[in-house]
Amino acid sequence: MLIQSALAAVRDVKISAKSDQHHSRENLSASRSLMESIEASSEHQLPATLYFICNPYLHLEERRFMLRVSVITRGSDLLFKFRLADMEQAQEEMAEEFTDSLVADMAKRVGDPATSIANEVDMYIGTFDVR
């Protein structure tokens, strides 16, 4: 789908709401049910995914991220939510690429002895939160 078609679909969205209620009373019981359905549609096809290409961090390779598009309705308000697909896998790949970059940089800066040092030093990549 071209970006022009996706933008046209996002700009022209129709919200349809339907509500059904059912009440019944008997001698010793009563029941009541309510069902609502809300549908967002467009004359154009709404995009299900978007692709975002960027360099996530300095000195890392360019990556292509897939974003899932969700339409959220709250009454008459309309929200588009974009969720990153396979985020954990992308984080793992970036961490491995960063580790390889560190090992290669250590080997370049110190020389041949660093190659053995770089392979023996355990490197951990993650997050740290002080509370």
Buried (B, 14 or more C-beta within 10 A) or exposed (E): EEEEEBEBBBEEBEBEEEEEEEEEEEEEEEEEEEEEEBEBBBEBEBBEEBEEEEEEEEEEEEBEBEBEBEBEBEEEEBEBEEEEEEEEEBBEBBBEBBEEBBBEEBBEEEEEEBBEEBEEEEEEEEEEEEE
